[in-house]
Amino acid sequence: MLKQQTGFTLVELLVVLVIMVLGASLMGPNISSGTDRANLKAASRDLTSALRYARGQAVMSQQEVTVTLDLANNYYHIDSLHQKNHQLPSAIELSLRTAQVDIESDQQGKLRFFADGSSSGGQITLTQGEMEMEVNINWLTGNVEINED
């Protein structure tokens, strides 16, 4: 009498491996999409923090503080306090909507915060592929908020 062997055949193992590879290939784009979304959120939070910091500095120092945005090179800096450029990821596109007087060129603009906490106001849009986030600056109160699309 022959002993019956238990286990998996090579064909069964290959079928399982093919199914696993197909499943992994379908999940790949979803994982990278999540990473892109996280990068966009992080960039918008960094920018929001810098704007809130600038507003706080304007109130504390009782002097106007300006945040300059370079849309072509994806960076911003807070004027009059330090000239350090804060670089955003190159995959993220910036656009700025603010008062005409604060648009220095097609690729550069500024947001101003005043000693009383108010600001010149505006909206910065961060775009990465199909995803978009808006940072809104209220002109009357100077409050900075993030709106997710």
TIFIMAR-178011 format. One record per residue (C-alpha): y, x, z. Coordinates in Angstrom, 3 decimals, m for minus. Each point is the difference from the previous one (the first is absolute). Last residue first. Layout:
BEGIN
         v         u         w
         Y         X         Z
...
// end
This chain:
BEGIN
         v         u         w
    69.618   m10.610    m1.925
     0.664     1.558     3.383
     3.467    m0.319     1.490
     1.171     2.830     2.262
     3.041    m0.445     2.222
     3.168     1.971     0.798
     2.743    m1.530     2.128
     3.518     1.136    m0.886
     1.392    m3.195     1.554
     2.377    m1.164    m2.731
    m1.343     1.925    m3.002
    m3.662    m0.765     0.672
    m2.203     2.799    m1.316
    m3.170    m1.147    m1.735
    m2.969     2.295    m0.651
    m2.172    m1.498    m2.693
    m3.653     0.699    m0.710
    m1.792    m0.130    m3.344
    m3.541     0.316    m1.248
    m0.895    m0.234    m3.693
     0.125     3.754    m0.529
     1.914     1.494     2.897
     3.424    m1.502     0.577
     2.522     0.554     2.789
     3.007    m2.304    m0.175
     3.151     0.846     1.947
     2.345    m2.882     0.760
     3.613     0.044     0.986
     2.540    m0.058     2.745
     3.254     1.953     0.351
    m0.797     0.109     3.672
     0.834    m1.530     3.366
    m0.732     1.763     3.282
     3.641     0.127     1.203
     0.285     3.702    m0.894
    m0.974    m0.602    m3.627
    m3.200     0.537    m1.952
     0.235     0.898    m3.686
    m2.709    m0.248    m2.617
     0.085     2.368    m2.922
    m0.836     0.278    m3.660
    m1.521     2.376    m2.497
    m1.911    m0.339    m3.269
     2.259    m2.165    m2.110
     3.010     1.687     1.587
     2.030    m0.077     3.230
    m0.805    m3.600     0.862
     1.775    m0.665     3.301
     3.094    m1.617    m1.561
    m2.251    m2.381    m1.918
    m1.291    m1.508     3.253
    m3.754     0.264     0.450
    m3.268    m0.380    m1.850
    m2.180     3.089     0.045
    m3.202     0.828    m1.834
    m2.695     2.426     1.050
    m3.266     0.758    m1.768
    m3.045     1.131     1.977
    m2.588     2.253    m1.671
     2.185     3.042     0.759
    m0.531    m0.443     3.738
     3.297    m0.165     1.936
     1.941     3.129     0.938
     2.356     0.034     2.961
     2.769     2.451    m0.816
     1.521     1.811     2.973
     3.798     0.038    m0.248
     0.702    m0.628     3.636
     2.423    m2.214     1.849
     2.776    m0.513    m2.544
    m2.298    m1.561    m2.583
    m3.416    m1.495     0.723
    m2.403     0.923    m2.747
    m2.090    m1.730    m2.620
    m2.665     1.087    m2.457
    m1.777    m1.251    m3.074
     1.372     2.442    m2.605
     1.477    m2.552    m2.411
     0.951    m2.531     2.684
     2.008     2.449     2.096
     0.969    m2.080     3.017
     2.926     0.945     2.229
     0.171    m1.340     3.550
     3.558    m0.026     1.304
     1.255     0.041     3.586
     3.448    m1.332     0.893
     1.261     1.174     3.374
    m0.102    m1.492     3.517
    m2.506     2.739     0.936
    m2.382    m2.413     1.727
     0.467    m2.895    m2.434
    m0.290     2.195    m3.087
    m2.978     1.841     1.467
    m1.796    m3.282     0.662
     0.600    m1.150    m3.569
    m1.300     3.313    m1.340
    m3.121    m0.290     2.174
    m0.607    m3.524    m1.279
     0.265     1.288    m3.568
    m2.366     2.886     0.735
    m2.511    m2.342     1.630
     0.118    m2.338    m2.995
    m0.613     2.915    m2.372
    m2.998     1.142     2.015
    m1.333    m3.570     0.199
     0.384    m0.449    m3.768
    m1.843     3.268    m0.648
    m2.822    m0.927     2.375
    m0.386    m3.445    m1.568
    m0.166     1.480    m3.498
    m2.557     2.599     1.099
    m2.131    m2.706     1.667
     0.113    m2.140    m3.144
    m1.034     2.977    m2.133
    m2.889     0.708     2.392
    m1.135    m3.613    m0.137
     0.074     0.095    m3.791
    m2.074     3.186     0.140
    m2.684    m1.834     1.997
     0.003    m2.999    m2.300
    m0.321     2.219    m3.061
    m3.103     1.684     1.457
    m1.825    m3.142     1.157
    m1.466    m0.881    m3.403
    m1.306     3.534    m0.498
    m1.637    m0.088     3.433
    m1.856    m3.214    m0.810
    m1.243     1.364    m3.303
    m1.182     3.203     1.690
    m1.824    m1.974     2.700
    m1.733    m2.226    m2.572
    m1.105     3.061    m1.982
    m1.353     1.613     3.178
    m1.991    m3.121     0.898
    m1.535    m0.156    m3.475
    m0.877     3.706     0.166
    m1.758    m0.454     3.343
    m2.060    m2.900    m1.354
    m0.997     2.026    m3.066
    m1.091     2.936     2.154
    m2.311    m2.223     1.946
     0.676    m0.936     3.562
    m2.292     0.337     2.968
    m3.410    m1.103     1.204
    m3.266     1.407    m1.201
    m3.122    m2.159    m0.083
    m3.035     2.054     0.925
    m2.774    m0.117    m2.504
    m3.464    m1.251     0.924
// end
